Amino acid sequence: MNIYPSGKTAEHSVSNGVKRVLDIVFGVLLGVALTYFPAHAADTANFSITADKTSFAVGDEFPVTFSVDAGPFASTLNIIDFTVKLSDTSFIKSKDMTNPFVAGSIFPNIGSQSVNGDSTNIVAYINPQNPPANRSGAIGTITYKALKAGKVTISYSDIKAAIKGDDTNYQKTSASSLVLDITNAGAAAATSDDAGTFIDASNTTYKLSGSGTNASQAGAKTSTATSQSGAAASAKSTTSGPELIFVIVLAGAVGIYFGIRYYIFRARRI
């Protein structure tokens, strides 16, 4: 026996249909989100900056280590062209303003390095005659000197990472920043603030130059790539680019979904 008037029955049927459509749309969005983000992270090389502590006294000289978790490129990452930026050069500066970067054992060859104001550009690459099995670890260090009290951020402003056999396309990377407190005394445990910023290195051209047939052994590098903007400019920055847009759209869809479900629930109780 139908206890609803005919209008109510039709309304009830329509609301059930709308609810089913919403459930399907929400399920699809949730499935895309659960698939997209793990896959996105899986194809990314993660760069970090660390120090023994985060507080130094004026006059201290201290090394800062630049590292990479190569992830899916652990056995293929060959060349890294990156720029390190200081938020304020009045607080710290490189001890050596000519050749500040000391390469590690994974990327022992330095193609070039230069200091230009608040930025230091380094090109480091593996030994092609004795390539390491694992390219994750310390890229190298820069020793800084503390000049005056204050907070300063060391970050990556640009990263171009090329793998073996694919020097014309850069791989996707993310980067974190390091915030230091320069004081007259005191020390703290070192922490890196995950910037979570993806640096998209698409649409770039990478070219190795040098004498001989094996240019990678020449140690010289030329890049015609356009500088990537918005790369890890400060600590604790949020995800940018397509990731941010996707999160906003997904959050809006979830809000609309529950809003309509609540409206249908209230309508059925009237």
Backbone bond lengths (Angstrom), bond angles and torsions (degrees), N, CA, C in turn:
res aa  C-N    CA-C-N  psi(-1)  N-CA   C-N-CA  omega(-1)  CA-C   N-CA-C  phi
1 M - - - 1.470 - - 1.515 108.88 -
2 N 1.331 116.66 130.94 1.454 121.64 -179.16 1.514 109.52 -86.03
3 I 1.314 118.06 116.38 1.469 121.78 -178.01 1.519 110.89 -89.55
4 Y 1.366 118.16 -9.43 1.455 121.70 -179.98 1.517 110.54 -93.86
5 P 1.312 116.97 145.91 1.462 119.50 168.40 1.519 108.38 -62.18
6 S 1.354 116.12 160.95 1.464 119.37 -176.76 1.515 111.71 -58.10
7 G 1.318 118.28 -37.31 1.472 121.64 178.53 1.512 111.68 -62.81
8 K 1.334 115.12 -41.37 1.460 120.08 -179.92 1.517 110.62 -65.75
9 T 1.368 115.79 -39.53 1.468 119.07 -179.86 1.520 110.31 -61.56
10 A 1.339 116.77 -44.52 1.464 120.78 179.66 1.527 110.05 -63.47
11 E 1.341 114.66 -43.22 1.471 118.26 -179.67 1.520 110.68 -62.94
12 H 1.335 116.33 -40.96 1.460 121.45 179.16 1.519 110.41 -62.30
13 S 1.359 116.87 -41.43 1.456 121.50 179.93 1.515 111.11 -64.99
14 V 1.344 116.26 -43.47 1.463 120.61 179.53 1.518 110.87 -63.31
15 S 1.345 116.06 -43.39 1.471 119.39 -178.90 1.521 111.22 -63.41
16 N 1.352 116.54 -36.80 1.467 119.54 176.75 1.528 110.85 -65.61
17 G 1.342 116.23 -38.89 1.460 119.52 178.42 1.512 111.70 -64.97
18 V 1.335 116.56 -43.41 1.464 120.94 178.35 1.521 110.24 -62.58
19 K 1.347 115.38 -40.16 1.468 119.36 -179.63 1.514 111.16 -63.58
20 R 1.349 116.88 -40.12 1.470 119.69 179.38 1.527 111.14 -64.42
21 V 1.346 116.24 -41.98 1.464 120.19 178.52 1.522 110.54 -62.42
22 L 1.331 116.02 -43.29 1.465 120.24 179.27 1.521 111.16 -62.40
23 D 1.324 116.02 -41.02 1.466 120.18 179.56 1.532 110.94 -62.04
24 I 1.331 115.47 -40.89 1.466 119.35 179.98 1.527 110.64 -66.32
25 V 1.340 116.00 -46.11 1.471 120.45 -179.69 1.518 110.56 -62.03
26 F 1.332 116.65 -43.97 1.460 120.63 -179.84 1.532 110.62 -63.81
27 G 1.340 116.58 -40.68 1.459 120.22 178.82 1.520 111.93 -63.15
28 V 1.353 115.94 -39.59 1.464 120.03 178.81 1.529 110.39 -65.21
29 L 1.347 117.24 -45.90 1.463 121.29 179.21 1.523 111.52 -61.08
30 L 1.319 116.04 -42.24 1.455 119.64 179.95 1.530 110.28 -65.49
31 G 1.327 116.48 -41.11 1.462 120.21 178.83 1.516 111.80 -63.15
32 V 1.342 116.39 -41.76 1.471 120.42 178.19 1.525 110.64 -62.83
33 A 1.339 115.79 -42.87 1.471 119.44 -179.51 1.520 111.40 -63.07
34 L 1.337 116.42 -44.66 1.465 120.12 -178.25 1.528 111.70 -67.74
35 T 1.323 116.63 -26.04 1.463 120.40 179.18 1.515 111.57 -87.05
36 Y 1.343 116.74 -39.87 1.463 121.73 -172.33 1.517 113.11 -67.15
37 F 1.327 116.69 -50.88 1.457 119.11 -172.13 1.525 113.54 -67.96
38 P 1.352 120.64 -44.75 1.468 118.26 175.34 1.516 112.36 -61.95
39 A 1.325 117.20 -39.81 1.467 120.00 -179.99 1.517 110.68 -67.08
40 H 1.343 116.02 -37.07 1.459 120.37 -179.89 1.521 110.73 -65.20
41 A 1.334 115.88 -42.14 1.464 119.90 -179.80 1.517 111.48 -70.10
42 A 1.343 116.74 -30.11 1.456 120.71 -174.72 1.518 112.85 -70.41
43 D 1.339 117.78 -23.04 1.464 119.53 -177.90 1.526 111.56 -104.30
44 T 1.334 116.30 29.20 1.460 121.71 -175.05 1.519 111.88 -122.81
45 A 1.330 116.34 136.57 1.462 122.08 170.74 1.524 107.88 -92.42
46 N 1.323 117.10 128.47 1.462 122.24 -173.91 1.527 111.48 -104.13
47 F 1.316 115.85 124.59 1.461 122.43 -178.40 1.526 110.22 -106.00
48 S 1.325 116.56 140.65 1.462 121.37 -177.60 1.524 110.71 -136.58
49 I 1.342 114.90 163.94 1.459 122.64 177.94 1.524 107.84 -132.46
50 T 1.324 117.51 128.00 1.463 120.87 -177.82 1.527 111.15 -137.21
51 A 1.326 114.31 159.26 1.470 122.20 174.01 1.515 107.63 -143.07
52 D 1.326 116.70 165.95 1.458 120.35 -179.29 1.520 112.23 -63.94
53 K 1.322 116.53 -29.25 1.456 121.98 177.82 1.521 108.23 -153.76
54 T 1.320 116.76 172.53 1.463 119.97 -177.21 1.519 112.61 -110.93
55 S 1.313 117.97 1.01 1.456 120.77 178.51 1.519 109.70 -127.16
56 F 1.310 115.71 126.42 1.455 121.27 -179.65 1.523 109.80 -130.74
57 A 1.341 115.56 152.24 1.460 120.90 177.95 1.518 109.85 -87.69
58 V 1.311 115.74 151.87 1.457 120.58 176.25 1.531 108.57 -57.12
59 G 1.318 115.74 131.58 1.458 121.28 -177.72 1.517 113.57 99.31
60 D 1.340 117.22 -16.47 1.470 120.35 179.12 1.527 110.76 -67.01
61 E 1.320 114.83 147.09 1.458 122.06 170.42 1.523 107.19 -116.66
62 F 1.327 117.08 129.98 1.463 120.24 -171.80 1.525 110.73 -147.05
63 P 1.341 117.14 143.03 1.464 120.28 177.21 1.528 111.60 -84.64
64 V 1.299 115.67 144.29 1.464 123.08 173.39 1.524 107.06 -120.14
65 T 1.331 115.83 131.04 1.462 121.15 -175.33 1.524 111.08 -101.56
66 F 1.315 115.37 133.97 1.459 122.59 176.90 1.527 107.92 -109.59
67 S 1.336 115.87 123.21 1.462 120.65 -171.78 1.518 111.16 -129.79
68 V 1.332 115.06 165.01 1.455 120.89 176.46 1.520 109.40 -137.98
69 D 1.325 115.51 134.91 1.455 122.40 165.87 1.522 105.05 -99.02
70 A 1.323 116.20 98.51 1.463 120.86 -170.26 1.515 113.72 -68.13
71 G 1.338 117.95 -17.19 1.459 120.89 176.54 1.525 112.07 57.57
72 P 1.330 117.53 -122.59 1.465 120.33 -177.31 1.531 113.17 -68.88
73 F 1.339 116.48 -9.86 1.460 121.06 -179.40 1.532 111.83 -105.19
74 A 1.336 116.34 20.65 1.462 121.23 -175.01 1.521 113.17 -60.51
75 S 1.320 116.74 -27.49 1.472 119.32 -178.90 1.526 112.57 -108.64
76 T 1.332 117.45 0.81 1.470 119.46 -174.76 1.525 114.72 -127.02
77 L 1.334 118.49 -14.13 1.467 120.34 -177.98 1.525 109.83 -64.01
78 N 1.319 117.23 121.37 1.465 121.35 -173.55 1.519 114.32 -110.19
79 I 1.322 115.96 -44.51 1.458 120.67 -172.30 1.520 109.80 -133.66
80 I 1.339 115.97 136.88 1.465 121.50 176.90 1.526 108.55 -126.02
81 D 1.291 115.71 123.22 1.467 122.94 175.90 1.528 105.78 -115.39
82 F 1.326 117.58 107.75 1.462 119.41 -175.31 1.521 111.51 -135.93
83 T 1.327 114.61 155.15 1.458 121.97 178.66 1.517 109.42 -120.56
84 V 1.319 115.92 129.47 1.463 123.24 178.62 1.529 108.19 -103.87
85 K 1.314 115.63 134.69 1.465 120.31 -175.59 1.531 111.41 -123.24
86 L 1.325 116.67 137.49 1.460 122.85 173.92 1.525 108.28 -98.84
87 S 1.328 116.56 134.88 1.459 119.40 -179.99 1.522 111.77 -69.45
88 D 1.338 117.36 -26.16 1.464 121.48 179.52 1.525 108.91 -156.44
89 T 1.316 117.03 114.85 1.466 121.28 -177.56 1.527 113.40 -78.96
90 S 1.317 116.74 -1.72 1.470 118.11 177.98 1.528 111.51 -81.89
91 F 1.356 117.54 -14.56 1.461 121.10 -179.01 1.524 112.10 -93.36
92 I 1.318 117.12 -42.54 1.463 120.86 177.51 1.526 109.11 -140.22
93 K 1.324 116.71 160.66 1.462 121.66 173.39 1.522 108.49 -150.10
94 S 1.313 116.35 161.42 1.455 120.56 176.65 1.521 109.20 -66.19
95 K 1.317 116.42 136.40 1.457 120.29 178.15 1.523 110.55 -62.31
96 D 1.321 115.88 -41.68 1.458 122.52 176.83 1.528 107.19 -107.39
97 M 1.314 117.21 113.19 1.453 120.65 -176.23 1.534 112.61 -87.15
98 T 1.321 116.65 -3.46 1.466 120.50 179.99 1.522 111.47 -101.13
99 N 1.321 116.19 -54.00 1.471 121.91 179.06 1.529 109.05 -130.12
100 P 1.322 117.55 74.64 1.470 120.71 -172.78 1.525 114.74 -76.13
101 F 1.336 116.68 -24.60 1.463 120.11 -170.96 1.524 111.41 -90.19
102 V 1.341 115.06 130.54 1.467 122.16 175.45 1.520 107.37 -111.74
103 A 1.323 116.54 117.26 1.459 121.37 -174.74 1.522 111.57 -72.44
104 G 1.335 115.45 150.90 1.458 121.93 174.48 1.508 110.36 -89.81
105 S 1.336 115.96 -169.90 1.463 120.77 -174.64 1.528 113.04 -81.97
106 I 1.341 118.04 -20.51 1.462 120.23 -177.69 1.527 111.05 -78.20
107 F 1.329 115.65 -45.03 1.465 121.97 177.60 1.529 107.79 -118.56
108 P 1.330 117.53 73.66 1.464 121.07 -170.52 1.525 114.99 -76.20
109 N 1.321 116.97 -17.51 1.470 120.27 -176.56 1.523 110.95 -95.07
110 I 1.318 116.34 131.06 1.457 121.91 177.80 1.523 108.28 -107.06
111 G 1.331 115.24 111.71 1.456 119.62 178.92 1.509 111.97 -71.86
112 S 1.322 116.00 -39.82 1.458 121.38 177.71 1.523 108.80 -165.67
113 Q 1.328 115.70 156.24 1.455 121.70 171.76 1.522 107.78 -153.40
114 S 1.332 114.66 143.35 1.457 119.24 -179.02 1.524 109.84 -154.67
115 V 1.332 115.02 147.37 1.466 121.71 177.00 1.521 107.61 -110.38
116 N 1.321 115.65 127.20 1.462 120.98 179.10 1.520 108.76 -135.35
117 G 1.320 116.31 94.72 1.459 120.81 -179.04 1.512 111.92 65.72
118 D 1.331 117.06 -117.52 1.463 121.26 -177.58 1.530 112.42 -89.74
119 S 1.327 117.39 1.57 1.465 120.95 -174.72 1.529 112.26 -120.16
120 T 1.324 114.87 143.38 1.461 122.10 174.72 1.517 108.54 -125.28
121 N 1.314 117.16 123.40 1.461 121.84 179.50 1.519 109.90 -104.25
122 I 1.316 115.52 133.60 1.465 122.06 -179.76 1.515 109.71 -131.17
123 V 1.312 116.41 138.32 1.455 122.12 170.02 1.522 107.06 -119.10
124 A 1.327 116.54 116.18 1.469 121.78 -178.99 1.513 109.22 -125.64
125 Y 1.341 116.35 143.57 1.451 119.33 -179.93 1.519 110.66 -146.37
126 I 1.314 115.05 162.93 1.456 121.44 -176.43 1.526 110.57 -72.79
127 N 1.315 115.32 167.46 1.457 120.65 171.07 1.525 107.58 -80.58
128 P 1.332 119.27 108.49 1.465 120.67 -175.39 1.524 113.18 -64.96
129 Q 1.330 117.42 -21.29 1.461 120.68 179.87 1.526 111.98 -84.91
130 N 1.334 115.98 -18.30 1.457 120.42 178.56 1.528 108.84 -143.73
131 P 1.327 118.02 66.52 1.465 121.28 -174.98 1.525 112.00 -66.79
132 P 1.324 117.68 138.11 1.466 120.48 178.86 1.522 111.09 -70.44
133 A 1.304 116.26 148.86 1.465 120.81 179.29 1.524 111.02 -69.76
134 N 1.333 116.07 -33.87 1.466 121.68 -178.42 1.525 108.85 -125.88
135 R 1.332 116.49 123.31 1.463 120.47 -177.37 1.527 112.42 -97.46
136 S 1.330 118.16 12.16 1.462 121.65 175.78 1.523 109.67 -90.23
137 G 1.335 115.79 135.83 1.461 120.27 179.46 1.514 110.90 143.22
138 A 1.322 116.16 -161.05 1.462 121.37 -177.00 1.526 110.89 -72.18
139 I 1.324 115.87 128.76 1.461 121.30 173.95 1.525 108.98 -80.44
140 G 1.334 115.28 -40.14 1.456 120.75 179.22 1.511 111.05 166.76
141 T 1.329 116.64 -172.04 1.465 121.40 -176.12 1.526 111.13 -134.43
142 I 1.318 114.72 156.11 1.460 123.09 169.75 1.525 106.98 -127.92
143 T 1.316 117.30 131.44 1.456 121.14 176.88 1.524 108.89 -93.22
144 Y 1.328 115.24 126.09 1.461 121.47 179.97 1.526 110.33 -110.26
145 K 1.322 114.74 159.61 1.470 121.00 174.63 1.518 108.60 -121.10
146 A 1.350 115.81 131.69 1.461 121.83 179.23 1.532 109.59 -78.21
147 L 1.335 115.88 128.50 1.462 120.54 -174.53 1.522 113.60 -104.33
148 K 1.339 116.88 -42.75 1.456 119.74 179.81 1.517 109.73 -154.91
149 A 1.326 116.88 163.59 1.459 122.11 -175.67 1.525 111.55 -68.72
150 G 1.321 115.43 141.02 1.458 121.56 178.32 1.517 110.79 151.44
151 K 1.312 116.78 177.37 1.466 121.79 178.69 1.523 109.62 -102.52
152 V 1.321 115.42 140.02 1.456 120.89 179.70 1.527 109.06 -140.26
153 T 1.313 115.88 143.02 1.458 122.07 179.53 1.527 110.11 -111.29
154 I 1.323 115.64 131.54 1.460 121.73 172.69 1.523 106.90 -105.74
155 S 1.310 116.89 125.58 1.465 119.86 -175.42 1.519 110.72 -142.98
156 Y 1.322 114.49 165.56 1.455 121.03 171.71 1.529 108.01 -88.00
157 S 1.319 117.45 125.23 1.464 119.49 176.09 1.520 111.25 -100.01
158 D 1.333 117.41 -13.64 1.461 120.66 179.35 1.523 108.81 -163.00
159 I 1.320 116.82 136.88 1.465 121.85 177.15 1.520 108.57 -138.35
160 K 1.313 115.12 129.43 1.462 120.78 173.52 1.524 106.61 -127.42
161 A 1.306 117.28 116.46 1.466 122.68 -176.80 1.521 109.23 -120.47
162 A 1.326 115.83 122.84 1.462 120.82 -178.47 1.520 110.06 -115.79
163 I 1.323 116.43 143.46 1.459 121.28 -179.11 1.524 110.72 -105.37
164 K 1.302 115.75 168.08 1.454 122.38 -179.15 1.529 110.49 -59.85
165 G 1.330 115.07 131.54 1.448 120.08 176.85 1.513 114.96 78.40
166 D 1.356 117.95 3.56 1.463 120.61 -179.18 1.521 109.26 -144.69
167 D 1.317 116.42 65.30 1.455 121.57 -177.97 1.518 113.07 -79.99
168 T 1.322 118.16 -5.68 1.455 120.43 -176.96 1.525 112.83 -95.62
169 N 1.320 117.53 -7.23 1.466 120.84 178.50 1.514 109.60 -131.36
170 Y 1.328 115.42 135.30 1.454 120.48 177.72 1.525 109.90 -90.92
171 Q 1.313 115.88 149.37 1.455 121.27 -178.92 1.530 110.67 -89.33
172 K 1.315 114.40 160.11 1.465 120.43 -179.26 1.526 109.81 -72.69
173 T 1.325 116.12 136.95 1.467 120.70 -178.45 1.521 111.03 -135.74
174 S 1.329 115.54 157.92 1.463 121.64 169.26 1.519 107.47 -128.23
175 A 1.324 117.20 161.45 1.460 119.22 -174.02 1.520 111.61 -145.86
176 S 1.322 115.93 152.51 1.453 121.95 174.59 1.519 110.01 -120.49
177 S 1.322 116.22 161.61 1.459 122.41 -177.91 1.526 110.76 -115.44
178 L 1.301 116.04 163.57 1.461 122.06 178.39 1.521 108.90 -124.22
179 V 1.333 116.66 125.48 1.456 122.20 178.65 1.529 108.93 -103.66
180 L 1.329 116.27 126.51 1.459 121.63 -179.46 1.517 110.37 -115.75
181 D 1.331 114.65 143.65 1.463 121.51 177.19 1.529 107.67 -109.56
182 I 1.305 116.90 112.63 1.465 121.63 179.27 1.525 108.23 -94.26
183 T 1.319 115.90 118.53 1.462 121.70 -178.27 1.523 109.83 -131.46
184 N 1.305 115.95 -176.46 1.455 120.75 175.78 1.524 111.66 -85.78
185 A 1.329 116.35 -13.36 1.464 121.39 177.92 1.512 108.09 -167.73
186 G 1.378 116.55 165.13 1.459 121.25 173.65 1.506 112.14 105.73
187 A 1.323 114.45 156.88 1.455 121.13 179.34 1.516 109.41 -149.24
188 A 1.308 115.98 159.92 1.465 121.30 178.44 1.508 108.76 -147.65
189 A 1.334 115.21 161.98 1.467 119.80 178.21 1.514 109.61 -66.82
190 A 1.312 116.08 140.86 1.455 121.09 -176.67 1.516 111.48 -73.91
191 T 1.321 116.16 137.34 1.460 120.98 174.77 1.516 108.45 -139.63
192 S 1.308 115.68 148.17 1.459 121.17 173.13 1.508 107.04 -109.46
193 D 1.326 116.88 134.11 1.451 121.71 178.19 1.513 108.46 -91.38
194 D 1.341 115.98 117.46 1.456 120.76 -176.85 1.514 109.88 -69.75
195 A 1.315 115.39 111.91 1.452 119.35 -179.21 1.518 111.98 -75.68
196 G 1.322 117.34 -23.92 1.456 120.00 178.29 1.514 113.02 58.71
197 T 1.309 117.80 26.70 1.442 120.58 -176.77 1.511 110.43 -99.86
198 F 1.319 116.65 123.91 1.448 120.28 178.25 1.511 109.72 -88.25
199 I 1.328 115.31 128.53 1.449 120.72 179.11 1.515 107.67 -101.37
200 D 1.305 116.32 110.13 1.455 120.79 -177.19 1.521 109.34 -85.34
201 A 1.310 116.08 114.40 1.465 120.68 -177.29 1.518 112.08 -106.60
202 S 1.316 115.89 37.48 1.461 119.41 178.65 1.525 109.84 -84.91
203 N 1.316 115.72 167.64 1.457 122.57 178.42 1.518 112.58 56.31
204 T 1.306 117.14 43.57 1.445 121.63 178.68 1.520 109.39 -126.68
205 T 1.316 115.30 162.41 1.453 120.37 178.96 1.511 109.12 -124.48
206 Y 1.306 115.83 131.88 1.455 121.51 -177.34 1.515 108.51 -119.79
207 K 1.317 116.60 132.33 1.453 119.73 -177.21 1.515 110.21 -139.65
208 L 1.316 115.91 126.77 1.452 121.42 173.72 1.520 108.49 -94.60
209 S 1.322 116.52 136.35 1.453 119.28 178.71 1.511 109.67 -126.51
210 G 1.298 116.77 151.80 1.454 120.26 178.90 1.499 110.80 161.41
211 S 1.314 116.45 169.02 1.443 120.05 -178.00 1.514 110.73 -79.06
212 G 1.335 115.97 157.60 1.457 119.93 179.21 1.513 111.50 86.19
213 T 1.325 115.06 175.32 1.462 119.91 -177.97 1.510 112.23 -83.04
214 N 1.313 117.42 -23.02 1.466 120.40 179.42 1.518 109.11 -101.67
215 A 1.334 115.65 90.63 1.465 119.38 -175.38 1.506 112.10 -66.06
216 S 1.346 117.80 -27.21 1.462 119.81 -176.59 1.520 111.74 -66.63
217 Q 1.330 117.88 -18.94 1.454 120.50 179.22 1.525 112.20 -90.19
218 A 1.322 116.66 -5.94 1.456 119.28 -175.18 1.517 112.53 -79.56
219 G 1.331 116.17 -23.66 1.456 119.85 177.73 1.508 114.09 80.95
220 A 1.322 118.42 8.24 1.456 121.35 178.93 1.508 108.95 -110.91
221 K 1.294 116.26 146.70 1.462 119.91 -175.04 1.506 110.30 -144.67
222 T 1.314 115.65 137.27 1.448 121.37 175.45 1.509 107.82 -126.52
223 S 1.309 117.67 134.75 1.454 120.34 178.49 1.504 109.78 -126.97
224 T 1.335 116.22 133.30 1.453 121.67 175.22 1.515 110.41 -104.29
225 A 1.320 115.53 13.84 1.468 119.34 -177.62 1.515 110.67 -71.67
226 T 1.310 115.41 144.59 1.449 121.13 173.73 1.516 109.31 -77.15
227 S 1.318 116.21 136.84 1.457 120.32 -178.42 1.507 110.24 -60.43
228 Q 1.341 116.34 133.99 1.457 121.00 -179.53 1.523 109.30 -81.94
229 S 1.306 117.15 133.09 1.454 121.21 -177.21 1.509 111.33 -94.64
230 G 1.329 114.92 158.94 1.459 121.32 173.88 1.501 114.24 68.67
231 A 1.291 119.66 30.49 1.454 121.41 -174.66 1.517 111.63 -95.89
232 A 1.314 116.49 108.66 1.461 122.68 172.44 1.513 111.90 44.61
233 A 1.319 118.18 51.85 1.457 121.23 -175.04 1.517 112.69 -73.49
234 S 1.323 118.36 -24.91 1.459 119.80 179.94 1.512 110.30 -151.45
235 A 1.334 115.07 161.04 1.457 119.15 179.95 1.519 110.11 -68.10
236 K 1.366 113.73 149.84 1.457 121.45 176.50 1.527 112.54 59.83
237 S 1.320 119.30 28.27 1.450 120.18 173.34 1.517 108.68 -74.42
238 T 1.310 116.78 157.37 1.452 120.47 -176.12 1.513 110.80 -91.54
239 T 1.327 115.28 166.85 1.453 120.68 178.18 1.517 109.85 -59.44
240 S 1.336 116.20 136.52 1.452 120.38 -176.85 1.513 110.80 -118.77
241 G 1.344 114.72 172.61 1.451 120.77 174.65 1.514 112.04 73.70
242 P 1.351 117.40 -145.19 1.463 121.75 -176.63 1.514 113.21 -57.90
243 E 1.341 117.49 -32.13 1.461 120.21 -179.26 1.526 110.78 -62.55
244 L 1.337 117.28 -44.31 1.452 121.00 -179.47 1.520 110.81 -64.85
245 I 1.327 117.21 -43.29 1.460 121.10 179.18 1.526 110.41 -61.37
246 F 1.345 116.09 -42.86 1.461 120.05 -179.49 1.528 110.54 -62.87
247 V 1.331 117.19 -42.84 1.467 121.02 179.70 1.515 110.70 -62.38
248 I 1.343 117.52 -43.29 1.466 121.02 -179.91 1.525 110.79 -63.14
249 V 1.337 116.06 -45.54 1.467 119.78 179.65 1.523 111.00 -62.51
250 L 1.338 116.70 -43.59 1.457 120.21 -179.72 1.520 111.17 -64.06
251 A 1.341 116.83 -42.61 1.469 120.51 179.27 1.525 110.64 -63.96
252 G 1.346 116.81 -40.48 1.458 120.08 178.31 1.518 111.73 -64.59
253 A 1.347 116.02 -41.26 1.464 120.09 179.42 1.517 111.34 -63.77
254 V 1.337 116.54 -41.08 1.465 120.45 178.42 1.526 110.25 -63.19
255 G 1.349 116.50 -42.60 1.462 120.10 178.91 1.512 112.06 -62.03
256 I 1.343 116.08 -44.33 1.467 120.42 178.49 1.524 110.84 -63.93
257 Y 1.329 116.16 -41.11 1.466 121.06 -179.37 1.530 111.03 -58.03
258 F 1.333 115.90 -52.49 1.464 118.48 -177.94 1.526 111.73 -70.57
259 G 1.343 116.93 -29.84 1.462 119.61 176.99 1.517 111.77 -63.94
260 I 1.341 116.58 -46.12 1.466 120.44 179.49 1.522 111.06 -68.33
261 R 1.335 116.59 -39.55 1.470 118.79 177.60 1.523 110.99 -60.56
262 Y 1.345 116.56 -40.28 1.461 120.26 178.94 1.525 110.24 -66.15
263 Y 1.351 116.66 -39.88 1.465 120.41 178.98 1.529 110.62 -62.35
264 I 1.341 116.22 -43.85 1.472 119.82 179.30 1.519 110.62 -63.60
265 F 1.341 116.37 -40.57 1.463 120.84 178.93 1.524 111.25 -61.14
266 R 1.345 116.28 -44.23 1.459 119.98 179.78 1.518 110.97 -66.96
267 A 1.358 116.52 -39.66 1.453 120.43 -178.47 1.524 111.62 -63.96
268 R 1.330 116.14 -36.78 1.469 119.84 -178.46 1.523 111.45 -72.69
269 R 1.341 116.97 -21.44 1.470 119.26 -179.93 1.520 112.53 -85.23
270 I 1.339 115.58 -14.29 1.481 119.09 -178.76 1.528 110.14 -76.95
